[in-house]
């Protein structure tokens, strides 16, 4: 199935811009910047939107929902529904507590993994068909601090790992634009293995 929409999850307030929970937005912003794409308000689905138009390929829309995380799935679903984009044509980018900091994985799965943004999206469309790009942020030592943890900025060491992961994954984004999604996911697996070998 042709990829038509890349959407990210995050909190659309300035005070959350650099937090762990907004890493999906950070990834999408950097992808847009790489291809000199400018954001504008969406006329369908509350959020901001831009398009990437690779040569000899259909355009791919980038979408950042404009609400808070726990209710940010609906704007994505509204946008997809209006433009008749199937769940299988969506790549969803977001932070993941269950992945080691700086690890990025690409996969489809049926559940929400405790992520409230994914949970909200799942209440509006079939998320089992959505391809996920999950960026690891690790878990706090004290599980009771999870809600506080995701709304904090990464520490310096974590930021280095996250930044490297984002840069490495964006560097291979030409595979996304050329619709070589499987090859892109395979490349991420190679990057993860290299990082583990380097002790990251």
BALOKE-624463 format. One record per residue (C-alpha): residue in one letter; chain; z, y, x. Coordinates in pm, 1 decimal. Example, Ala and Ser with C-alpha at 12.3 -4.5 7.8 and 13.67 -1.06 7.14 Angstrom:
BEGIN
+--------+--------+----------+----------+----------+
: residu : chaine :       up :    north :     east :
+--------+--------+----------+----------+----------+
:      A :      A :    780.0 :   -450.0 :   1230.0 :
:      S :      A :    714.0 :   -106.0 :   1367.0 :
+--------+--------+----------+----------+----------+
! end
This chain:
BEGIN
+--------+--------+----------+----------+----------+
: residu : chaine :       up :    north :     east :
+--------+--------+----------+----------+----------+
:      X :      A :      0.0 :      0.0 :      0.0 :
:      X :      A :    -92.2 :    346.7 :    131.5 :
:      X :      A :    201.6 :    568.4 :    226.0 :
:      X :      A :    191.4 :    892.3 :     25.1 :
:      X :      A :    540.9 :   1039.7 :     42.5 :
:      X :      A :    806.8 :   1073.0 :    313.1 :
:      X :      A :   1135.1 :   1194.3 :    166.7 :
:      X :      A :   1471.4 :   1249.0 :    332.5 :
:      X :      A :   1826.0 :   1256.3 :    201.6 :
:      X :      A :   2080.7 :   1524.3 :    288.6 :
:      X :      A :   2294.3 :   1808.4 :    156.8 :
:      X :      A :   2096.8 :   2123.6 :     83.8 :
:      X :      A :   2360.3 :   2376.1 :    190.7 :
:      X :      A :   2368.7 :   2565.6 :    519.3 :
:      X :      A :   2722.7 :   2453.8 :    605.9 :
:      X :      A :   2604.3 :   2091.1 :    614.4 :
:      X :      A :   2291.2 :   2153.9 :    822.0 :
:      X :      A :   2406.2 :   1984.2 :   1144.0 :
:      X :      A :   2629.4 :   1713.6 :    998.3 :
:      X :      A :   2583.3 :   1340.3 :   1033.9 :
:      X :      A :   2486.4 :   1316.8 :    666.9 :
:      X :      A :   2191.1 :   1552.6 :    722.8 :
:      X :      A :   2021.7 :   1357.5 :    998.6 :
:      X :      A :   1748.0 :   1253.8 :    755.6 :
:      X :      A :   1663.1 :   1620.1 :    698.8 :
:      X :      A :   1667.2 :   1679.1 :   1075.7 :
:      X :      A :   1419.5 :   1396.4 :   1128.8 :
:      X :      A :   1185.1 :   1529.8 :    861.5 :
:      X :      A :   1207.8 :   1886.2 :    995.1 :
:      X :      A :   1107.5 :   1767.4 :   1340.4 :
:      X :      A :    817.3 :   1567.9 :   1202.1 :
:      X :      A :    691.1 :   1877.2 :   1019.4 :
:      X :      A :    735.6 :   2088.1 :   1333.7 :
:      X :      A :    538.4 :   1840.3 :   1546.0 :
:      X :      A :    236.0 :   1890.3 :   1321.0 :
:      X :      A :    292.1 :   2264.7 :   1259.1 :
:      X :      A :    354.3 :   2207.6 :    888.7 :
:      X :      A :    528.2 :   2484.6 :    690.8 :
:      X :      A :    778.4 :   2420.2 :    413.1 :
:      X :      A :    748.2 :   2575.6 :     68.0 :
:      X :      A :    925.4 :   2537.8 :   -263.6 :
:      X :      A :    802.3 :   2244.3 :   -468.0 :
:      X :      A :    667.1 :   2315.4 :   -814.2 :
:      X :      A :    760.3 :   1963.0 :   -927.0 :
:      X :      A :   1100.1 :   1818.6 :   -838.9 :
:      X :      A :   1366.7 :   2053.8 :   -703.5 :
:      X :      A :   1319.8 :   2080.3 :   -327.7 :
:      X :      A :   1087.7 :   2189.8 :    -48.1 :
:      X :      A :    756.9 :   2030.9 :     36.8 :
:      X :      A :    480.0 :   2028.6 :    294.5 :
:      X :      A :    179.0 :   1810.5 :    369.5 :
:      X :      A :     37.5 :   1641.6 :    675.7 :
:      X :      A :   -338.2 :   1587.2 :    664.3 :
:      X :      A :   -454.4 :   1358.3 :    944.3 :
:      X :      A :   -822.5 :   1345.1 :   1030.4 :
:      X :      A :  -1012.8 :   1090.3 :    819.5 :
:      X :      A :   -694.0 :   1000.5 :    629.3 :
:      X :      A :   -537.0 :   1098.2 :    298.5 :
:      X :      A :   -261.4 :   1358.4 :    319.6 :
:      X :      A :    103.1 :   1253.0 :    331.5 :
:      X :      A :    361.2 :   1469.3 :    155.5 :
:      X :      A :    699.9 :   1548.1 :    313.1 :
:      X :      A :    976.2 :   1624.6 :     64.2 :
:      X :      A :   1334.1 :   1750.0 :    106.1 :
:      X :      A :   1533.6 :   1746.0 :   -220.2 :
:      X :      A :   1723.7 :   2065.7 :   -292.6 :
:      X :      A :   2054.6 :   1940.5 :   -430.1 :
:      X :      A :   2368.2 :   1783.3 :   -282.4 :
:      X :      A :   2358.0 :   1429.5 :   -145.6 :
:      X :      A :   2514.0 :   1246.8 :   -439.3 :
:      X :      A :   2248.4 :   1375.9 :   -681.2 :
:      X :      A :   1957.4 :   1418.8 :   -440.7 :
:      X :      A :   1777.0 :   1102.6 :   -542.7 :
:      X :      A :   1656.3 :   1237.3 :   -874.6 :
:      X :      A :   1439.6 :   1520.1 :   -731.1 :
:      X :      A :   1259.8 :   1262.1 :   -516.0 :
:      X :      A :   1203.7 :   1038.0 :   -816.9 :
:      X :      A :   1087.5 :   1333.6 :  -1028.3 :
:      X :      A :    835.0 :   1436.9 :   -762.9 :
:      X :      A :    705.4 :   1082.8 :   -720.9 :
:      X :      A :    677.8 :   1028.7 :  -1093.8 :
:      X :      A :    485.8 :   1352.3 :  -1153.6 :
:      X :      A :    230.6 :   1271.1 :   -884.6 :
:      X :      A :    216.3 :    902.8 :   -980.3 :
:      X :      A :    345.5 :    785.7 :   -644.9 :
:      X :      A :    469.1 :    427.2 :   -655.6 :
:      X :      A :    803.1 :    332.7 :   -491.5 :
:      X :      A :    609.9 :    116.4 :   -243.3 :
:      X :      A :    426.7 :    432.1 :   -127.9 :
:      X :      A :    750.1 :    609.9 :    -28.8 :
:      X :      A :    925.2 :    621.7 :    309.9 :
:      X :      A :   1288.8 :    728.7 :    269.7 :
:      X :      A :   1473.3 :    869.2 :    573.0 :
:      X :      A :   1853.6 :    886.1 :    585.0 :
:      X :      A :   2171.0 :    829.0 :    787.5 :
:      X :      A :   2334.2 :    485.6 :    799.9 :
:      X :      A :   2700.4 :    412.1 :    872.5 :
:      X :      A :   2635.0 :     44.6 :    940.3 :
:      X :      A :   2401.9 :    108.2 :   1233.5 :
:      X :      A :   2524.9 :    199.4 :   1579.9 :
:      X :      A :   2479.9 :    567.8 :   1657.6 :
:      X :      A :   2123.7 :    636.3 :   1769.6 :
:      X :      A :   1970.9 :    312.4 :   1641.2 :
:      X :      A :   1680.0 :    353.4 :   1397.7 :
:      X :      A :   1558.9 :     71.6 :   1176.3 :
:      X :      A :   1266.8 :     45.2 :    939.1 :
:      X :      A :   1289.4 :   -200.0 :    649.8 :
:      X :      A :   1286.1 :   -262.9 :    277.7 :
:      X :      A :   1597.9 :   -381.6 :     96.6 :
:      X :      A :   1728.7 :   -396.1 :   -257.1 :
:      X :      A :   2072.6 :   -238.4 :   -221.4 :
:      X :      A :   2207.0 :    108.1 :   -150.2 :
:      X :      A :   2453.7 :      0.0 :    121.1 :
:      X :      A :   2719.5 :    234.5 :    -12.4 :
:      X :      A :   2501.4 :    541.1 :     50.3 :
:      X :      A :   2540.8 :    773.7 :   -248.3 :
:      X :      A :   2202.3 :    938.3 :   -205.9 :
:      X :      A :   2027.2 :    601.8 :   -205.9 :
:      X :      A :   2241.6 :    494.8 :   -499.9 :
:      X :      A :   2127.8 :    800.3 :   -696.1 :
:      X :      A :   1762.1 :    736.9 :   -614.8 :
:      X :      A :   1809.0 :    377.8 :   -727.3 :
:      X :      A :   1918.9 :    496.1 :  -1069.1 :
:      X :      A :   1579.3 :    663.1 :  -1116.5 :
:      X :      A :   1329.8 :    423.7 :   -954.0 :
:      X :      A :   1301.9 :     75.1 :   -802.5 :
:      X :      A :   1442.8 :    123.5 :   -452.8 :
:      X :      A :   1373.7 :   -238.4 :   -356.7 :
:      X :      A :   1010.4 :   -133.2 :   -306.1 :
:      X :      A :   1091.6 :    177.8 :   -100.9 :
:      X :      A :   1053.3 :    155.6 :    277.1 :
:      X :      A :   1367.0 :    288.3 :    449.6 :
:      X :      A :   1395.3 :    461.5 :    785.2 :
:      X :      A :   1766.3 :    439.2 :    861.6 :
:      X :      A :   1923.4 :    639.2 :   1144.2 :
:      X :      A :   2253.8 :    503.2 :   1271.5 :
:      X :      A :   2559.6 :    727.7 :   1281.6 :
:      X :      A :   2822.6 :    454.8 :   1328.7 :
:      X :      A :   3150.6 :    431.2 :   1139.9 :
:      X :      A :   3478.7 :    613.6 :   1201.2 :
:      X :      A :   3766.2 :    406.3 :   1338.0 :
:      X :      A :   3965.6 :    485.0 :   1025.0 :
:      X :      A :   3758.7 :    378.1 :    723.1 :
:      X :      A :   3962.4 :    609.3 :    501.0 :
:      X :      A :   3804.3 :    899.9 :    690.2 :
:      X :      A :   3445.0 :    802.4 :    606.9 :
:      X :      A :   3383.3 :   1084.1 :    357.0 :
:      X :      A :   3512.4 :   1339.3 :    607.4 :
:      X :      A :   3325.6 :   1174.5 :    895.8 :
:      X :      A :   2977.3 :   1201.9 :    743.8 :
:      X :      A :   3029.5 :   1573.0 :    674.4 :
:      X :      A :   3121.9 :   1649.1 :   1035.9 :
:      X :      A :   2881.7 :   1736.1 :   1317.1 :
:      X :      A :   2820.5 :   1455.2 :   1569.4 :
:      X :      A :   3011.0 :   1495.5 :   1894.7 :
:      X :      A :   2818.9 :   1572.7 :   2212.9 :
:      X :      A :   2769.9 :   1210.8 :   2317.5 :
:      X :      A :   2660.6 :   1107.9 :   1968.5 :
:      X :      A :   2417.5 :   1397.7 :   1947.7 :
:      X :      A :   2250.0 :   1289.3 :   2271.4 :
:      X :      A :   2193.8 :    941.1 :   2128.1 :
:      X :      A :   2075.5 :   1067.8 :   1790.8 :
:      X :      A :   1845.7 :   1325.5 :   1947.8 :
:      X :      A :   1689.3 :   1063.9 :   2174.3 :
:      X :      A :   1635.1 :    830.5 :   1879.8 :
:      X :      A :   1472.2 :   1102.4 :   1671.3 :
:      X :      A :   1247.8 :   1213.8 :   1957.1 :
:      X :      A :   1141.8 :    857.0 :   2036.0 :
:      X :      A :   1062.9 :    775.8 :   1673.7 :
:      X :      A :    875.5 :   1102.4 :   1614.8 :
:      X :      A :    672.0 :   1040.5 :   1931.1 :
:      X :      A :    513.0 :    740.2 :   1759.2 :
:      X :      A :    458.7 :    914.6 :   1425.1 :
:      X :      A :     82.8 :    899.9 :   1475.6 :
:      X :      A :    117.1 :    539.6 :   1359.3 :
:      X :      A :    258.4 :    664.5 :   1029.4 :
:      X :      A :    -20.4 :    916.1 :    981.9 :
:      X :      A :   -283.1 :    651.3 :   1052.0 :
:      X :      A :   -114.2 :    421.8 :    795.6 :
:      X :      A :    -15.3 :    167.8 :   1062.2 :
:      X :      A :    332.1 :    136.9 :    913.2 :
:      X :      A :    401.1 :   -217.0 :   1033.7 :
:      X :      A :    307.9 :   -118.6 :   1387.8 :
:      X :      A :    541.0 :    181.1 :   1361.2 :
:      X :      A :    832.7 :    -35.7 :   1250.5 :
:      X :      A :    761.1 :   -278.9 :   1534.0 :
:      X :      A :    763.0 :     10.6 :   1780.4 :
:      X :      A :   1105.7 :    118.7 :   1655.3 :
:      X :      A :   1236.0 :   -232.5 :   1718.8 :
:      X :      A :   1109.9 :   -209.3 :   2077.3 :
:      X :      A :   1278.4 :    129.9 :   2121.4 :
:      X :      A :   1606.6 :    -10.9 :   1991.8 :
:      X :      A :   1591.2 :   -298.8 :   2238.9 :
:      X :      A :   1524.3 :    -59.0 :   2525.2 :
:      X :      A :   1822.0 :    155.4 :   2428.0 :
:      X :      A :   2049.0 :   -148.2 :   2410.0 :
:      X :      A :   1927.2 :   -259.4 :   2753.7 :
:      X :      A :   2008.0 :     85.8 :   2889.3 :
:      X :      A :   2357.6 :     62.7 :   2745.9 :
:      X :      A :   2306.7 :    335.0 :   2488.4 :
+--------+--------+----------+----------+----------+
! end
